[in-house]
């Protein structure tokens, strides 16, 4: 692993211009493979990691998350952005304390979201959401790590797909000190372009979807493109198709689609 300052400096430079893909590994093996494919940075996925532990998304403990961030950061020589969910706390001071701990794990960036995970009231109150980002900013500045702060507004994946409210929140998060803004779940290029314009010149992370390209997102000004838990879900899709065939039919034809073990071993060198 390269020194922390080198990683954070590289990560900040990536956000200065252009557009780059930042795929989401869910364990050490997938992180190393993605880095070997030439990606310039990686981002963890809360869902993908939780599933490796046999847990639902957003049910990982803070200690489990911190250990995961240390493991992924130590495994690769590219910057790692942490999906730090909601900071594993509600109140700003608690978010700040947890962010400070995360910043010591070797990561180059982290994200804080405004989702409560309560279906009846899925987003934190506006003022509290802004205060949480402001607290995360203070914690990172106090630590002097240079870790980038991404602020996420979750309305489009939390049942509140209101573009105007999403933009209001992202603009406020930018004013509160977020380095990068992110509204996962927007699948309309015109809407994403509005987000980009609203928070400019700060960079925007876009969440990819199947029928969009890097060129499409670069054209509307997105700076960073992640895939969230999609790579993990793709792996689970192949696993479940093969396992269900065995359980339900007693046949094994899906195993013909499996990647040969020798090829997988080769991915990790000698």
C-alpha positions in Angstrom: 0.0 0.0 0.0 1.3 3.5 -0.8 1.5 6.2 1.9 -1.8 7.9 2.8 -0.8 11.3 1.5 0.1 9.8 -1.9 -3.2 8.0 -2.2 -5.3 11.0 -1.2 -3.3 13.3 -3.6 -3.8 10.8 -6.4 -7.5 10.6 -5.7 -7.9 14.4 -5.6 -6.1 14.7 -8.9 -8.5 12.3 -10.5 -11.3 14.6 -9.7 -9.7 17.7 -11.3 -10.8 16.9 -14.9 -12.2 14.3 -17.2 -14.4 11.3 -16.2 -13.3 8.0 -14.6 -14.9 4.8 -13.6 -14.6 3.7 -10.0 -15.9 0.1 -9.7 -17.0 -1.4 -6.5 -15.2 -4.6 -5.2 -16.7 -6.4 -2.2 -13.7 -8.3 -0.9 -9.9 -8.5 -1.2 -10.0 -10.7 -4.2 -12.3 -8.6 -6.3 -10.4 -5.5 -5.2 -7.1 -6.9 -6.5 -8.6 -8.1 -9.7 -10.2 -4.7 -10.4 -7.0 -2.9 -9.7 -5.1 -5.3 -12.0 -7.5 -4.4 -14.8 -6.2 -0.8 -14.7 -8.9 1.0 -12.8 -7.3 4.1 -11.3 -9.4 4.0 -8.1 -11.9 1.7 -6.4 -14.9 2.2 -4.1 -16.3 -0.2 -1.5 -20.0 -1.2 -1.6 -22.0 -1.5 1.6 -24.4 -4.0 0.1 -21.7 -6.2 -1.5 -19.7 -6.3 1.7 -22.7 -7.1 3.9 -23.6 -10.0 1.7 -20.2 -11.5 2.1 -21.0 -11.7 5.9 -24.4 -13.2 5.3 -26.0 -9.9 6.4 -28.5 -7.5 4.8 -27.3 -4.2 3.5 -26.9 -1.6 6.2 -26.6 -4.2 9.0 -22.8 -4.3 9.2 -21.3 -3.0 12.4 -18.9 -0.1 12.6 -16.1 -2.4 13.7 -16.8 -4.7 10.8 -16.8 -1.8 8.4 -13.5 -0.4 9.7 -11.8 -3.8 9.5 -13.1 -4.1 5.9 -11.8 -0.7 4.9 -8.4 -1.5 6.4 -8.3 -4.8 4.5 -9.3 -3.4 1.1 -7.0 -0.3 1.4 -4.0 -2.5 2.3 -4.7 -4.9 -0.6 -4.4 -2.5 -3.5 -2.1 0.3 -4.7 -4.9 2.6 -5.9 -7.0 5.0 -3.9 -10.1 3.5 -2.2 -13.3 5.4 -1.5 -15.4 4.1 1.4 -19.1 3.6 1.2 -19.5 4.7 4.8 -23.3 4.5 4.7 -24.8 7.1 7.1 -21.6 7.4 9.2 -23.0 4.6 11.5 -24.7 7.2 13.6 -27.5 9.8 13.6 -26.2 12.8 15.5 -23.5 15.0 13.9 -21.0 14.6 16.7 -21.2 10.8 16.5 -20.9 10.9 12.7 -17.8 13.0 13.1 -16.2 10.6 15.6 -16.8 7.6 13.3 -15.6 9.5 10.2 -12.4 10.3 12.1 -11.9 6.6 12.8 -12.5 5.7 9.1 -10.0 8.2 8.0 -7.2 6.3 9.7 -7.9 3.0 7.8 -6.0 3.9 4.6 -8.9 5.1 2.5 -8.6 8.1 0.2 -12.3 9.1 0.4 -15.6 8.3 2.0 -19.2 9.0 1.5 -22.0 9.9 3.9 -25.6 9.5 2.9 -28.8 11.1 4.1 -30.9 8.0 4.3 -32.5 6.9 7.5 -33.5 3.4 6.3 -37.0 4.1 7.7 -39.6 3.5 5.0 -42.0 5.9 6.7 -39.4 8.7 6.8 -36.6 7.7 4.5 -34.4 10.9 4.6 -33.0 12.8 7.5 -34.5 16.2 8.1 -32.8 18.7 5.8 -31.1 20.7 8.6 -29.9 17.5 10.3 -28.6 16.1 7.0 -26.6 19.2 6.4 -25.3 19.3 9.9 -24.1 15.7 9.5 -22.1 16.6 6.4 -20.7 19.7 8.1 -19.6 17.5 11.1 -17.9 15.0 8.7 -16.0 17.9 7.1 -14.8 19.2 10.4 -13.6 15.7 11.4 -11.6 15.2 8.2 -10.1 18.7 8.4 -9.1 18.1 12.0 -7.4 14.9 11.2 -5.4 16.4 8.3 -5.7 13.2 6.3 -6.8 14.8 3.0 -9.6 12.2 2.7 -12.2 13.4 0.2 -15.7 13.7 1.4 -18.6 12.6 -0.8 -22.1 13.6 0.2 -25.0 11.5 -1.0 -28.7 12.3 -1.2 -30.6 9.0 -1.4 -34.1 10.1 -2.4 -34.1 8.3 -5.8 -33.3 5.0 -4.1 -35.2 5.6 -0.9 -38.7 6.2 -2.3 -38.4 10.0 -2.6 -37.5 10.6 -6.2 -37.8 14.4 -6.1 -35.2 16.1 -8.3 -35.6 19.6 -6.9 -35.3 18.4 -3.3 -32.3 16.2 -4.3 -30.6 19.2 -5.8 -31.5 21.4 -2.8 -29.8 18.9 -0.6 -26.7 18.5 -2.8 -26.2 22.2 -3.1 -26.4 22.5 0.7 -24.0 19.6 1.2 -21.5 21.3 -1.2 -21.8 24.5 0.8 -21.3 22.4 4.0 -17.9 21.2 2.7 -18.5 18.1 0.6 -15.8 17.6 -2.0 -18.0 15.4 -4.3 -21.8 15.1 -4.7 -23.7 12.0 -5.4 -27.4 11.2 -6.0 -27.6 7.4 -6.7 -30.6 6.2 -8.6 -31.0 9.0 -11.1 -31.3 7.3 -14.5 -32.0 10.2 -16.8 -29.1 12.1 -18.4 -31.0 15.4 -18.5 -31.7 15.1 -14.7 -28.0 14.2 -14.0 -26.9 17.2 -16.1 -29.1 19.4 -13.9 -27.3 18.0 -10.8 -23.9 18.6 -12.4 -24.8 22.2 -13.3 -26.3 22.9 -9.8 -23.2 22.0 -7.8 -20.5 23.1 -10.3 -17.6 23.4 -10.1 -17.6 20.5 -7.6 -17.5 17.1 -9.2 -20.4 14.7 -9.3 -20.4 10.9 -9.0 -23.0 9.1 -11.1 -24.3 5.6 -10.5 -24.2 3.6 -13.7 -27.1 1.7 -15.2 -27.1 -1.0 -17.9 -27.9 1.1 -20.9 -25.6 4.1 -20.2 -22.0 4.4 -21.2 -19.0 6.2 -19.8 -19.1 8.5 -22.8 -22.7 9.4 -22.1 -22.0 10.4 -18.6 -18.8 12.2 -19.5 -20.7 14.2 -22.0 -23.1 15.6 -19.4 -20.2 16.5 -17.1 -20.1 13.6 -14.5 -16.6 13.3 -13.1 -16.8 9.8 -11.5 -18.9 6.7 -12.2 -19.5 3.9 -9.8 -21.6 0.7 -10.0 -22.6 0.3 -6.4 -23.5 -3.3 -5.6 -24.0 -4.3 -9.2 -20.8 -6.3 -9.6 -21.7 -8.2 -6.4 -25.2 -8.8 -7.7 -23.9 -10.0 -11.0 -21.8 -12.6 -9.1 -24.7 -13.6 -6.9 -26.8 -13.9 -10.1 -24.5 -16.6 -11.5 -24.2 -18.3 -8.2 -27.9 -18.5 -7.6 -28.7 -19.7 -11.1 -26.3 -22.6 -10.8 -27.3 -23.4 -7.2 -31.0 -23.4 -8.0 -30.6 -25.6 -11.0 -28.9 -28.2 -8.7 -31.5 -27.9 -6.0 -34.6 -27.8 -8.3 -33.6 -30.0 -11.3 -30.7 -32.1 -10.1 -28.7 -31.0 -13.1 -25.4 -29.1 -13.4 -25.5 -27.4 -16.8 -25.0 -23.9 -15.4 -21.6 -24.9 -14.1 -20.4 -24.9 -17.8 -20.5 -21.1 -17.6 -18.1 -21.0 -14.6 -14.7 -19.4 -15.1 -11.9 -22.0 -15.0 -10.1 -22.3 -11.7 -6.7 -21.9 -13.5 -7.8 -18.6 -15.0 -8.9 -17.3 -11.6 -5.6 -18.5 -9.9 -3.7 -16.7 -12.7 -5.4 -13.4 -11.8 -3.5 -13.4 -8.5 -0.1 -14.2 -9.9 2.3 -17.0 -8.7 
